[in-house]
Amino acid sequence: MMRTSLASVVFLALLLMGAIVHLGLGARFIAPQAVVQAFLAFDPRNFDHNVIINLRLLRLAAALTTGAALGVAGVLLQAVIRNSLGEPHILGLNAGAALAVVITSALGLALPVGRPLIAAAGAAILFLLVLTLSSAGRTGLTPMKVTLCGVALSAFASSITAAVLILDEQTLLAMRTWLAGDLAGLSWATTQNAAWVTAVGLALAVWISPSLNMLALGDRMAQGLGVSLVRMRILALIAIALLCGAAVSIAGPIGFIGLVVPQIIRRLVSVDLRVMVPLSACCGALVLLLADIAARTLFTPHELATGVMTALVGAPVFILMAARMFR
């Protein structure tokens, strides 16, 4: 309990400091004191205050929402498939969500209000396909088969997305930056709708976390304790799809947050999902915030896409974990 409380305080403090630094970055640097003052005593005649509230706050809100969604989605995925390599980007959920958004945009069907749910549907469909293919054969569903099927179907979905973009130049121009996983060019409408979807996904994750703890004991033990396996996995899939869909609708297919964050919480704090879910939301938001700060500052005056930065760190982590698991 003491460790959980301490971790919560530390993550929230780091998140607050990171948010202040993040709001100060841009073409014009704004000191931390001015950032804090903009919230405590906003002056509409102050140029710096207007920049923070009217321009930079949107990017901060998007980073926090996306990071929290991806962190919790990673925890739920790893719990459902019992595989520490489970991650929305690796298992194809992000690719499925991106494909659904690109196809509906190319057809002129995508609206800002519907984008999070469209992305969630794409993520859910592709993940169901991954689970179906992984369950085939004598050995049934295994961690290695899930990972390999996820990687293969993710590549397949990405190739279809690329084909659509090649054939539709207008959609390519509109979504080129978004597909790299970036937090630039956002709108409050999309971010707010995604935040509502994220809130529903987080609430569902918190509600089912005690039952998911029992799944870790094995299917037979969980059934003996009164857990409905089918119902619980369906609810977990809905929560994962909502969280991934919300994240992808904001920032595109950003990867590896859902891989790194559960490892941090599991190693430093607890393996109890009742603790991991809320802490993963805080940690995921913090990790993505730090990645965005790094993407904007490492090569000043040029900026990298945030997804590029998370991949540069997350890909080596995935390789090391996979090598350790399968040796």
SULJOCOR-V92291 format. One record per backbone hydrogen bond with DSSP energy under -0.5 kcal/mol. CO is the residue of the C=O (numbers start at 1). NH is the residue of the N-H. If there is no record, write none. Layout:
BEGIN
co:CO nh:NH
co:CO nh:NH
END
This chain:
BEGIN
co:1 nh:5
co:2 nh:6
co:3 nh:7
co:4 nh:8
co:5 nh:9
co:6 nh:10
co:7 nh:11
co:8 nh:12
co:9 nh:13
co:10 nh:14
co:11 nh:15
co:12 nh:16
co:13 nh:17
co:14 nh:18
co:15 nh:19
co:16 nh:20
co:17 nh:21
co:18 nh:22
co:19 nh:23
co:20 nh:24
co:21 nh:25
co:22 nh:25
co:24 nh:30
co:27 nh:29
co:31 nh:34
co:31 nh:35
co:32 nh:36
co:33 nh:37
co:34 nh:38
co:35 nh:39
co:36 nh:39
co:36 nh:40
co:37 nh:41
co:42 nh:44
co:43 nh:46
co:45 nh:47
co:46 nh:50
co:47 nh:51
co:48 nh:52
co:49 nh:53
co:50 nh:54
co:51 nh:55
co:51 nh:56
co:52 nh:57
co:55 nh:59
co:56 nh:60
co:57 nh:61
co:58 nh:62
co:59 nh:63
co:60 nh:64
co:61 nh:65
co:62 nh:66
co:63 nh:67
co:64 nh:68
co:65 nh:69
co:66 nh:70
co:67 nh:71
co:68 nh:72
co:69 nh:73
co:70 nh:74
co:71 nh:75
co:72 nh:76
co:73 nh:77
co:74 nh:78
co:75 nh:79
co:76 nh:80
co:77 nh:81
co:78 nh:82
co:78 nh:83
co:83 nh:86
co:87 nh:91
co:88 nh:93
co:88 nh:94
co:89 nh:92
co:92 nh:96
co:93 nh:97
co:94 nh:98
co:95 nh:99
co:96 nh:100
co:97 nh:101
co:98 nh:102
co:99 nh:103
co:100 nh:104
co:101 nh:105
co:102 nh:106
co:103 nh:107
co:104 nh:109
co:104 nh:110
co:105 nh:108
co:111 nh:114
co:111 nh:115
co:114 nh:118
co:115 nh:119
co:116 nh:120
co:117 nh:121
co:118 nh:122
co:119 nh:123
co:120 nh:124
co:121 nh:125
co:122 nh:126
co:123 nh:127
co:124 nh:128
co:125 nh:129
co:126 nh:130
co:127 nh:131
co:128 nh:132
co:129 nh:133
co:130 nh:134
co:131 nh:135
co:133 nh:136
co:137 nh:140
co:142 nh:146
co:143 nh:147
co:144 nh:148
co:145 nh:149
co:146 nh:150
co:147 nh:151
co:148 nh:152
co:149 nh:153
co:150 nh:154
co:151 nh:155
co:152 nh:156
co:153 nh:157
co:154 nh:158
co:155 nh:159
co:156 nh:160
co:157 nh:161
co:158 nh:162
co:159 nh:163
co:160 nh:164
co:161 nh:165
co:162 nh:166
co:163 nh:167
co:164 nh:168
co:167 nh:169
co:168 nh:172
co:169 nh:173
co:170 nh:174
co:171 nh:175
co:172 nh:176
co:175 nh:179
co:176 nh:180
co:177 nh:180
co:178 nh:181
co:181 nh:307
co:187 nh:191
co:188 nh:192
co:189 nh:193
co:190 nh:194
co:191 nh:195
co:192 nh:196
co:193 nh:197
co:194 nh:198
co:195 nh:199
co:196 nh:200
co:197 nh:201
co:198 nh:202
co:199 nh:203
co:200 nh:204
co:201 nh:205
co:202 nh:206
co:203 nh:207
co:204 nh:208
co:205 nh:209
co:208 nh:212
co:209 nh:213
co:210 nh:214
co:211 nh:215
co:212 nh:216
co:213 nh:216
co:214 nh:217
co:215 nh:218
co:218 nh:222
co:219 nh:223
co:220 nh:224
co:221 nh:225
co:222 nh:227
co:223 nh:226
co:227 nh:229
co:228 nh:232
co:229 nh:233
co:230 nh:234
co:231 nh:235
co:232 nh:236
co:233 nh:237
co:234 nh:238
co:235 nh:239
co:236 nh:240
co:237 nh:241
co:238 nh:242
co:239 nh:243
co:240 nh:244
co:241 nh:245
co:242 nh:246
co:243 nh:247
co:244 nh:248
co:245 nh:249
co:246 nh:250
co:247 nh:251
co:248 nh:252
co:251 nh:182
co:252 nh:254
co:256 nh:260
co:257 nh:261
co:259 nh:263
co:260 nh:264
co:261 nh:265
co:262 nh:266
co:263 nh:267
co:264 nh:268
co:265 nh:269
co:265 nh:270
co:272 nh:275
co:272 nh:276
co:273 nh:277
co:275 nh:279
co:276 nh:280
co:277 nh:281
co:278 nh:282
co:279 nh:283
co:280 nh:284
co:281 nh:285
co:282 nh:286
co:283 nh:287
co:284 nh:288
co:285 nh:289
co:286 nh:290
co:287 nh:291
co:288 nh:292
co:289 nh:293
co:290 nh:294
co:291 nh:295
co:292 nh:296
co:293 nh:297
co:294 nh:298
co:295 nh:304
co:297 nh:300
co:299 nh:302
co:305 nh:308
co:305 nh:309
co:306 nh:310
co:307 nh:311
co:308 nh:312
co:309 nh:313
co:310 nh:314
co:311 nh:315
co:313 nh:317
co:314 nh:318
co:315 nh:319
co:316 nh:320
co:317 nh:321
co:318 nh:322
co:319 nh:323
co:320 nh:324
co:321 nh:325
co:322 nh:326
co:323 nh:327
END
